[in-house]
Amino acid sequence: MKVKKYRAPTMPEVMKQVRSELGAEAVILNSKEIHKGGFLGMFKKKSIEVVAAIDPEPKRDSEQTYTMQTIQRSGSISKEKPTDQGQNVYDELQELKKLMKTQSTSSPLVYPGVLQKLYNHLINQEVSERLAKRLIDPLVEHYYVAKGNVDVATAKEWLKERLSSELEGIPFGGIDFSKKYIHLVGPTGVGKTTSLAKIAAESVLSHQKRVAFITTDTFRIAAIDQLKTYAKILDVPIEVAYNLDDYKKAKEKFSDYDLVLVDTAGRNFKDEKYVQELKETVDFEEELETYLVLSITSKATDIEEIYKQFNSVPLKRLIFTKVDETSHYGVMFNMMMKFNIGVAYLTDGQNVPDDIREASSKSIVSKLVGGLHYE
């Protein structure tokens, strides 16, 4: 494989150099803007640098023994010793991988062929640039092995495999009734109360559990009335806890129940004193699971800040609401990767108990690549 760098003031000029020397079959591995010269940091000249590659002597099919199957799911080169016939391809891929690592991560990214479509799709989904690059970079090796003969359908499957690989080890799924008390926390207006009602309905109707409600969200009368309405429909008891003494009494009253679902005020868990007092009342390790409810329509920076505010107690998993109100799902992937936390449920409407789904790696991947079309 022949790999070479080219520079010119504009992209058309540098592409003309590539075509002139390497021909139309050349593959663009990377491109970036560079600035050189100038005086005291000013008047620097901009130019475009492109790294291109071509195989000057395509190998016969019988010699192409080192195929894409030898590239591990993570995109790294297999450490198994290649056959003699595949040694040249192995060396070329090692060279390509080394070259990719030397490219500036701050430069504008240009991927070969359909891989650029994958990268643009991830950015449009609001996946962070760092994670999008981490997902697509290993696929350049796949693309080279395939000699650029890759359609969107094939590339889409590659992306699904990369996403699934990144999500391995991340826990998914809803409550499993191993803990008696389930707290839903999160900012006001994200749908905690409705989510609580959906979980309660599922527990009563599908699992025949004896369920009770406690609400500590006494700042909003509407929230209490809303939960009381759900409690009446589901025929489950409810207690309103205005303070920690009320909370303790409610716990005692519901000691014989299978599951106690607790609705909390959005502001409480930002109060260190409240959290400390609650820790003295509830054994977070033995009795309780806490789920953070987030609206997927919120800004990524706001969601991260909310997570940090509510992370003063052990969080089991996340619940993302309002999934039906957006077509951008990258924030879920960003949160899981950055904080190594899983997702319990996705909710997509106000209907109780219908509009709630247990999350899974498959459902997250499906959301992220669902809008990537084949044309």
N, C-alpha and C positions, 0 to 999 in steps of 0.2 A: 504494500500500500504506500502510495506517495502522499505525504502530508506537507503542506506548505502554507506560510503566511503571506498575505498580500495587503498592501496599503495604498490608498488613493484618497483624494479629497472628498469624493462622493461615493455612494454605494454603486451607482451605475458604472462608474469608472473602474472600481475595484472588481466588479462582476465581469467587466469586459476583460480584465487581466486574467481572471480565473478561467473564463471560457476559452481565451486565446491559448493558454498554456496547458490546461487540463482537459478541456473539452466540455461538451454538454452533459456528460455523465458524472461530472464532479459533484461531490456531496459537501455542502456547507456545514461545518461542525460548530462554528461559533463566530459571532461578529460583535464588535464593540466600537465605541467612539474613543479616540485617544486625542490628547492635546499636548503638543510639544512646542518648544521654542518660546518666544516671547521675551519680555524684559520685566524683571521684578514681578513675575506672576501675571503680567498683563500682555495682551495682544498675542496670546497663544494661538497657534494654528490648529484647526480641527481636521482630523482625518479619520477614515474608516479602516479598521483592521479586520480582515476576514481570515479564518483558518479553514482551508478546504482540503479535501482528500479525494483520491481516486485509486482504484486498483488497476495498475497498468496492464496486468496480465491476468484476466479473469480465469479462475481455475475451473477445470472440468468437473462435472457433477460427481464423478467417481472419486475425485481428490478432495471434495468439500466435505470431509468427515467431521470437521469441527463445526457443529451447527448451533443454532439458537438454544437447543435443549441443554447444551453444556453451560449456558449462562444461568446462574442461579436466580431465584425469584427476586432477590434483593438487587439484582443488576450487577453483582460482582462476578469476576471471572473465576471459573471453577479452578480449584487448586490441584485437581487430578492431573496427572501427567498426560499430555496429549499424545496422539499417535504421531509418527514421523510425518505422515502426509498432512496432518493438521497443524504442524509446528509453525509454519509461516503465518497462518491465520491467527493462531494463538499469540504470536509475537506482535502482530499488527493490532490486535485488540488490546493488548497490554499497553502498546504505544498510544493508542487512542484514549484509553482510560487515563493514562498519565497526563496527556495533553488536556483533557477535560478538567482535571483537578487544578491546572495552572491558570485557568481562565478567571478573570476578575468577576467576583459575584456581584459587584456593584454596576457592571456594565449592562446595557440593554441586551436582552437575550433574543437570539434568533436561532431556532432549531430547524433541522432539515425536514423538508416535506411536511407530512401530516403531523409530525410531532409538535410543530408550531401551533397547529389547531388545538391539540390537547392542552398545551401550556396556556394558550389564550382562554380556553374554556375554563380551566381551573382558576385563573385570575378573575374571570367574569363571575365565577361562583363565589368569589371573595375568599378563596384559599390564599393564605399568605404567600408572598413571592418566594420566601425561603423554602416553604413546604412544597410549593409547585415545582421549584427547581429540583428538590430532592426526589420528587416523584418522576420527573421527566428525564433527568440526566442519564440514569441507567438505561433508558430505552434507546438512546442514541446507538449503543452497541448492538441492540436487537435490530435497529434500522439498518445498520451497516451489514450485518450478517445476511439480512433479507435483500441486500443490494438495492434498497430503496423501493422495492416492490411491495408497498404497504398501503392498504386502503384504510378508510376511517373505521370500518367494522373491526378489522384486525387490531388497529391501534387502540380502539376502545376496549377490547378484551385485555390488551396489555395493561392499560390504565387500571382496569378493574383488579387485575392481579396485583399491581403495585399498591393500590389502596388497601386491598385485603391483607397484604403482607404487613403494611404499616399498622393496621388495626389489630394484628395478632397480639394477644395478651391483654387487650383492653376489655374489661368486663361489661357485659350488656345484660339487659333483662330487668323486669320489674321485681316487686317484692316477692319473697318466697316464704313469708310467714315464719321465718326463723326468729324474728324479733317482734315483740308485742306492740311496741309504740313506734309509730311512723310519723316523723315531723316533716312537714313541707315548709321550706323557708324560701325567701326571695323578696325582691322589691315589690312595692304595691303596683297592682295593675297587670301583672304577668299571667294571671289565671290560676293562682294557688288554690283558691276555694273550689273552682270548677274541677280542677285536676283531682283534688281530694275526693270530691263527690264521684268522679268517674272510677277512681280506685276502689272506693267503698262499694259502688254498685257491682263492679266486677267481683269483688271478694264475697259479697252476699249472694249474687245470682249464679256465679260460676263455681265458687268454691265452698258455698254454704257455711261461711264463717259468721260468727257473732261479732258484729262491728259496732263501735261507739265513736262518737265525735267529741273532741275537746277543742274549743277555739280560744286562743289568747289574743285574737285580733279585736280588741275592744275599742280601738281607735276609730273604727269605721262601723257604724251601726248597720249600714247596708250589708257588710260582710257577714255579720251575725245573722241578720234576717235571711240572707241567701243560704247560709249553711243550715239554718233551722228548716227552711223549705225543703232542702234536699233530705234532711233527716226525717222529716214527716213522710216524704214520698217513699223513702227506703225503709221506713219503720225502724229506725235506729235511734237510740238515745243520744242526747247532746248535753254537754255542760259548758257554761261560759266561765272562763277563769280570768278574773280581773287582777289577780295577783298570784304569787307562788303558793300561798296557803290554799287558794281555790284550786290551783292545779293539783296539789297533793290530795285534796279531798276528792277531786274527780278521779284521780288514779285509784284511790281506795274504792270508790263507788263502782268502777269498771274492772275490778280485779279479776272477775270471772269471765271476762270477755276475751275472745280470741285475738282481736285486733283493735287497737285504739289509734285513730287517725287524728293528728293534732294540726290545726290551722294556726299559723303564727302571724304576727304583725310584721310588716316589712321593715319597720325601724328597730324592732327589738334586738336583733342579732348584731346590730351596729353598736349596741350599748354594752361595753365590756362588763359593767356591773351586773346587767341582766344575765349575760351569758354565764358569769361566774356563779350567780345564785342558782341558775338552772342546772349547772353542773353538780351543785350540792343536792339538788332534788332528784335528778335523773342520772342513772348510770349509763353514760353514752356508749360504753363498750358492751355491756351485758343486756340492756333493756331496749335500746333505741337505735333506729336508723334514721338518718337525716338526708333528705333529698333537696337539692337546690333547683328551684323552678326558674327558668329563664325564657324570655321571649326571643325567638329566633329573629324577629324583626328589629331588635335593638342593634345599635352600632357595636362593632367588634370591640372597640376600646372600652365602651360602657360595660359590656358583658364581662370583660376581664376584670374591671374594677369591682363589679358586683361580686364576682367569685372571690376576690381577695377580701372583701368586706365580710362575707359570710363564712369564710374558711376558718373562723375562730373555733368551730366545733368540727369533729370529723364528719366529712361529707361522704355519703355512700356513693351516689351517682347523681347525674343531672337529669332534669326533665325539660325538654324543649317544647314550648307551646307556640301556637299561631303558625304552625308549619304550612297551613293552607293559605297564608297571607303573603307568601313570598315564593320566588323561584330561585333564590340564592341560599345555598346550604353550607357554604364553606366554613362559617363560623363554628359549626358543630365539630368539624374535623380539626380546626385550629385549636379549640379548647381541649379536645381529647389528647392531642399531641403535646400541647404545651404543659398541661397540668396532669397528664397521665390519669385521667378520670373517665369513666364510662358513662353511658347514657341508659337510663331506665325506660323512659317512655317518650314517645312523640305524640303530641295532641294536635288535631287538625279541625277543630270546630267546637261549638258550644253544646252539642247534644250529649246527654248523659244516658247510658254509659258508652255510646257508640264511638265517639270521636277521640279514641285513644288507642295507641298501638305500642306493644312492647318493642323497644329498639333492638336492633341486631347489627352486626357488621354488614350483613347483606343489605339491610334496609338503608344504612348510611351510604354505602357504595352506590346503591341504586339512585338515591337522591342526587349524589354528586355527579354522576355521569348521565343521568336520565335526559338531560337537555342537549347532549352531544349527538348531533344528527349525522346521518350517513352520507348526505349529499356532499 
